[in-house]
């Protein structure tokens, strides 16, 4: 792929961000501070496109640097201007994402989906991005099925993409076997295993994706198993509450009996009066007097 290019100073307001990405605020502040104090270390990369009225540019690489310039009120920015097709630009953007030291997996996933939508086959995407065909197939499957919770877990490094794909393809009743398999293969252990269990429960209760507004309705028909499970969960919660209540009651009885014995000692009462500690809460006094 041979691309003509040159370095130019171009107006900021002529640049279009074709595939905008959410930025980490802390990292963005660091970029902005660096640009303000040291200047731009590396030009952004843009693709020239001719329109009817003016020359405009599609951003290929450097969204953070561009936004830092905009934040600082700069009107022009140094840019490497390339002559390339939109497909070539998309691939270049994806390659730069892959080269980041701390790239966001969700950006890579959406870029991969973009290549698939442009007609590229799985093996072509894998060859252009340096990823495996299995990985490409897995992430596209998750995206097509709206598995945003699983994708977020993959991005955070909580769940391997292979396990996320298995979960998406498994019925809720069989998910535990997937976790068991992942545990035995040492793919999920410790905190990652606990996070995966929490994720699966949230996915079961709230759905695959993150939605605003009213929560989605579960199945209109409620099975006897789901009712029994809900009943047992409620019983378990109440048992825990009862145990805590009994424990608190036992401690209170112990404290009251200890106070009765201490207050029966004249020397102890005299010491409390000398230190001006001879007052008690009304509810405690009532219980010490044996009144309920």
C-alpha positions in Angstrom: 0.0 0.0 0.0 1.8 3.1 -1.2 0.5 6.4 0.0 1.6 9.9 -1.0 2.1 12.2 2.0 3.3 15.7 3.0 3.5 17.7 6.2 1.3 20.8 6.2 -0.2 23.4 8.6 -3.9 23.1 8.2 -6.9 24.8 9.9 -8.4 22.9 12.8 -11.9 23.6 11.7 -11.4 21.8 8.4 -10.8 18.4 10.0 -13.6 15.8 10.4 -13.3 13.1 13.0 -14.8 10.1 11.2 -14.7 7.6 14.0 -14.7 9.6 17.3 -13.8 7.7 20.4 -14.5 8.5 24.1 -11.3 9.8 25.8 -10.1 9.0 29.3 -10.3 12.4 31.1 -7.1 12.0 33.0 -5.1 11.0 30.0 -6.6 13.8 28.0 -5.6 16.4 30.6 -2.1 15.0 30.5 -2.0 15.4 26.7 -3.4 18.9 26.8 -0.8 19.9 29.5 2.0 18.4 27.5 0.9 20.2 24.3 0.6 23.5 26.2 4.0 23.3 27.9 6.1 21.4 25.3 4.2 21.8 22.0 3.1 19.1 19.6 5.7 16.3 19.6 4.2 14.4 16.6 1.9 15.8 13.9 -1.6 14.3 13.5 -2.4 12.3 10.3 -5.2 13.3 8.0 -6.6 12.2 4.6 -7.3 15.0 2.1 -10.7 15.1 0.6 -12.0 17.5 -1.9 -15.5 18.9 -1.6 -17.5 21.3 -3.8 -16.6 24.4 -1.8 -13.3 23.7 0.1 -10.6 21.3 0.9 -11.4 19.3 4.0 -9.6 16.4 5.8 -10.6 13.2 7.5 -8.7 12.5 10.7 -6.7 9.2 10.5 -4.6 9.3 13.7 -4.3 11.8 16.6 -7.8 12.5 18.0 -6.4 13.3 21.4 -3.8 15.8 20.0 -6.4 17.4 17.8 -8.8 17.9 20.7 -6.0 19.2 22.9 -5.3 21.9 20.2 -9.1 22.7 20.1 -9.2 23.0 23.9 -6.2 25.4 23.9 -7.9 27.6 21.3 -5.4 26.9 18.5 -6.7 27.5 15.0 -4.1 25.5 13.0 -2.2 22.3 13.6 0.7 20.5 11.9 -0.5 17.4 10.1 0.8 14.6 7.9 -1.5 14.8 4.9 -1.9 11.5 3.0 -3.5 10.6 -0.3 -5.5 7.5 0.5 -8.9 5.9 0.2 -11.3 5.8 3.1 -10.6 2.0 3.4 -6.9 2.6 3.7 -7.5 5.3 6.3 -9.6 3.0 8.4 -6.9 0.3 8.4 -4.2 2.9 9.3 -6.4 4.1 12.2 -6.9 0.5 13.4 -3.2 -0.3 13.2 -2.4 2.8 15.3 -4.9 1.6 17.9 -3.3 -1.8 18.0 0.1 -0.2 18.6 -1.0 1.8 21.6 0.6 0.7 24.9 -2.7 1.0 26.7 -5.3 0.9 23.9 -9.0 0.6 24.7 -10.3 -2.8 23.5 -13.7 -1.4 22.8 -12.1 0.9 20.2 -10.4 -2.0 18.5 -13.6 -4.0 18.5 -15.7 -1.3 16.8 -12.9 -0.7 14.2 -12.9 -4.5 13.4 -16.7 -4.3 13.0 -16.3 -1.4 10.7 -13.9 -3.4 8.4 -16.4 -6.3 8.5 -19.2 -3.9 7.4 -17.1 -2.7 4.5 -17.0 -6.2 3.1 -13.7 -7.6 4.4 -13.6 -11.3 5.3 -12.5 -12.6 8.7 -9.1 -13.8 7.4 -8.5 -10.4 5.6 -9.2 -8.5 8.8 -7.0 -10.8 10.8 -4.1 -10.4 8.3 -4.4 -6.6 8.2 -4.6 -6.2 12.0 -2.3 -8.9 13.1 -5.0 -10.5 15.2 -6.1 -14.1 15.0 -9.2 -15.1 13.0 -10.7 -16.7 16.1 -10.4 -13.4 18.0 -11.9 -11.4 15.1 -14.9 -13.8 14.8 -15.5 -13.7 18.6 -15.6 -9.9 18.9 -17.7 -9.4 15.9 -20.2 -12.1 17.2 -20.3 -10.2 20.6 -21.0 -6.9 18.9 -23.6 -8.3 16.5 -25.5 -9.8 19.5 -25.4 -6.6 21.5 -23.3 -8.1 24.3 -22.1 -4.8 25.7 -21.7 -6.0 29.2 -19.4 -8.9 28.1 -17.5 -6.5 25.8 -16.9 -4.1 28.7 -15.6 -7.0 30.8 -13.3 -8.0 28.0 -12.1 -4.4 27.7 -11.4 -4.3 31.5 -9.4 -7.6 31.3 -11.9 -9.3 33.6 -13.0 -12.0 31.2 -11.0 -13.5 28.2 -12.7 -13.0 24.9 -13.0 -16.8 24.4 -14.9 -17.1 27.7 -17.1 -14.1 26.9 -18.1 -15.8 23.6 -19.0 -19.0 25.3 -21.1 -17.2 27.8 -23.0 -15.4 25.0 -23.7 -18.7 23.3 -24.8 -20.6 26.5 -28.2 -20.7 28.1 -28.4 -19.1 31.6 -28.9 -22.5 33.2 -25.6 -23.7 31.8 -23.4 -20.7 32.4 -22.1 -22.1 35.7 -20.5 -25.0 33.8 -18.7 -22.5 31.6 -17.3 -20.8 34.7 -16.2 -24.2 36.1 -14.5 -25.0 32.8 -12.7 -21.6 32.8 -11.6 -22.2 36.5 -10.2 -25.6 35.7 -8.3 -24.2 32.7 -6.9 -21.4 35.0 -8.5 -18.7 32.8 -10.6 -17.3 35.7 -9.3 -17.4 39.2 -9.7 -15.2 42.4 -11.0 -11.7 41.8 -11.5 -12.3 38.1 -13.8 -15.3 38.8 -15.8 -13.2 41.3 -16.1 -10.4 38.8 -17.3 -12.8 36.1 -20.0 -14.2 38.4 -21.2 -10.7 39.2 -21.2 -9.9 35.5 -23.3 -12.9 34.7 -25.9 -12.1 37.4 -26.2 -8.5 36.1 -26.5 -9.8 32.6 -29.3 -12.2 33.6 -31.2 -9.5 35.5 -30.6 -6.4 33.4 -29.9 -7.8 29.9 -26.9 -7.9 27.6 -26.5 -4.2 27.0 -26.6 -0.9 28.8 -29.9 0.7 28.3 -31.3 4.0 29.5 -34.9 4.5 30.7 -37.1 1.8 32.2 -35.5 -1.6 32.6 -36.5 -4.2 30.1 -39.3 -6.5 31.0 -38.3 -10.1 31.6 -40.2 -12.9 30.0 -44.0 -12.4 30.3 -44.4 -15.9 31.6 -42.8 -16.6 34.9 -41.8 -20.2 35.3 -42.2 -22.2 38.6 -38.4 -22.6 38.8 -37.9 -18.8 38.7 -40.5 -18.3 41.3 -39.0 -20.9 43.5 -35.5 -19.4 43.1 -36.8 -15.9 44.0 -38.6 -17.3 47.1 -35.4 -19.1 48.2 -33.3 -16.0 47.7 -35.8 -14.0 49.8 -35.8 -16.7 52.5 -32.0 -16.7 52.6 -31.9 -12.9 53.0 -34.3 -13.1 55.8 -32.3 -15.8 57.5 -29.3 -13.6 57.4 -31.2 -10.7 58.9 -32.5 -12.9 61.7 -29.0 -14.2 62.5 -27.8 -10.6 62.7 -30.7 -9.6 64.8 -30.1 -12.5 67.3 -26.4 -11.7 67.4 -27.2 -8.0 68.2 -29.7 -9.0 70.9 -27.2 -11.4 72.6 -24.6 -8.6 72.7 -27.1 -6.1 74.1 -28.1 -8.6 76.9 -24.4 -9.1 77.7 -23.7 -5.4 77.9 -26.8 -4.8 80.1 -25.8 -7.5 82.5 -22.3 -6.2 82.7 -23.5 -2.7 83.4 -25.9 -3.9 86.2 -23.0 -5.6 88.0 -20.7 -2.6 87.6 -23.3 -0.1 88.7 -23.9 -2.3 91.8 -20.3 -1.5 92.9 -20.2 1.8 95.0 -16.6 2.5 94.2 -17.2 2.2 90.5 -20.2 4.6 90.7 -18.1 7.1 92.7 -15.4 7.0 90.1 -17.9 7.7 87.3 -19.3 10.6 89.3 -15.8 12.0 89.9 -15.1 11.9 86.1 -18.6 13.3 85.3 -19.5 10.1 83.4 -22.5 9.2 85.5 -25.2 9.7 82.8 -26.6 7.1 80.4 -29.0 7.2 77.4 -32.6 7.1 78.5 -33.3 3.8 76.5 -30.4 2.1 78.2 -31.6 3.3 81.7 -35.1 1.9 81.0 -33.6 -1.5 80.1 -31.3 -1.5 83.1 -34.4 -0.9 85.3 -35.9 -4.0 83.7 -38.6 -2.1 81.8 -39.3 -3.1 78.2 
